Amino acid sequence: MSLADNEVEAQVHGWRLLAVLHARIEGRLERVLQARHELSVSEYGVLELLSRQEEHHLRMGQLATAMALSQSATTRLVNRLEDRGLLARYLCPTDRRGIYSEVTRAGFELLDRARPEHNATLRAALTEAALNPEMAHLVAAIGVAEGEPLVAG
């Protein structure tokens, strides 16, 4: 096997590990959020993302990009949250073509209840993954990206 082949194989292996780590964490989060708060991971993600924005809203296109979803998937997701009273949509006052999605009071309240369990589940999943020598470097990279170690070492 040539050096280039080894590099490609290492990239493929790393990608597989990243996909496995993501799937495991997402599955754990999905179970906790659904069981305790009737939220999907994507729904939680939208509420959390919008809550961090300066005015707690984004245009639909920005939201789709930030969530890595298609426009139609974003619309369906926002519709579900809007039907539950967790988000509201309104026209952009400076550009009538733009539609904003904004977290409602009920959305903030649900997010405040769900966030501690989400974060504890995420931390537990990452701590567990860090014990796997093949995944420890991925967990460490997440901590570096966030500016703090995720697992005491």
Secondary structure, DSSP 4 states (H G I P E B T S, - for coil): --HHHHHHHHHHHHHHHHHHHHHHHHHHHHHHHHHHHS--HHHHHHHHHHHTSTTSEEEHHHHHHHHT--HHHHHHHHHHHHHTTSEEEEE-SS-TT-EEEEE-HHHHHHHHHHHHHHHHHHHHHHHHHHTSTTTHHHHHHHHHHHTS-SS--
